[in-house]
Amino acid sequence: MSRVKRTEDNIAYARYFANAIGFESKVLEYLDKEENYSIDIVYVTDPIDRDVAILSSIGVSDYPNNFEVKGGEFKNIAIELLMTSYKRFENILDILGELGIFLIKNKLNCQPGTVFTNMIEDFYEIEMKHIMFIEPYLWEDKLSTLEFDNKKFHCLLSVPISDKELDYKLKYGRAALEELLFGKEEIDLYNLERKSVL
């Protein structure tokens, strides 16, 4: 079985995340369905709303991620994945675990605007089927760029989107979809059962 290592930097990040973002923290291990890959996830309660959970992968930043920068060039910029929802959506940990393992196992690259399709349908039969990654705007001052002794990395927030929202993004671009979701429509980010805005 392939397991993401618990390095000193990963442990330091988990502690930082728990102290900076929420309370009632716990680190949970996620094992994929084939029991071939394992990843740790830190889970905290939102300090503003106790009904909301905030989660982060631990150790995805140990793997290469060719991030597109200005001028069309690519640079290896490490990332961790975040996700948040109301606690009643108990499978959020499984979804985030699958995202992290899917990225590592398939050696994929991820940056703002990247979409992993059909990542939710194994857990919920809802309109939100796909995951789009964006900057962690809810905690940007704490999670935008992080640096520990041996590595520097960024966090990306995993946002569930629908088929029609994905089509809109493909037609008009990431910025247009983000403006629609978080500006015009002001979606409830924590509600996986929200209705598609399109």
LINKA-V906881 format. One line per field, one symbol per residue. ss: DSSP state (H for helix, E for strand, - for the rest). phi: phi as a letter, one per 40 degrees, with the letter a starting at -180 (. if undefined). burial: b if it has 16 or more other ideal C-beta (glycine too) atoms within 10 Angstrom, else e. A space follows every 50 residues. Layout:
# LINKA-V906881
ss->???
phi->???
burial->???
This chain:
# LINKA-V906881
ss->-EE----HHHHHHHHHHHHHHEEEEEEEEEE-----EEEEEEEEEE---- -EEEEEEE-HHH---EEE-HHH-EEE-EEEEEEEEE-----HHHHHHHHH HHHHH---------EE-----------EEEEEEEE-HHHHHHH-EEEE-- EEEEEEEEEEEEHHHHHHHHHH-HHHHHHHHHHH--------------
phi->.cbccccccccccdccdcccbaafcabbcbbcccfbbbacbcbbccccbc cbbbbacbhcccbcacccbdggcbbcbcbbbbaaaccccccdcccccccc cdccccfcbaadhcbbcfcbccbacbccbbbbcbccccbdcbbcbbbbdb ababbbccbcbcdcccdccccbhccccccccbbccfccdcbccccccb
burial->eeebeebebbeebbebbbeebbeebeeeebebeeeebbbbbbbbbbeeee ebbbbbbbbbbbbebebeeeeeeeeebbbbbbbbbbeebeebbbbbbbbb bbbbeeeeebbbbbbbeebbeeebebbbbbbbbbbbeebeeebeebebee eebbbbbbbbbbeebbebbeeeebeebbebbeeeeebebbebebebbe
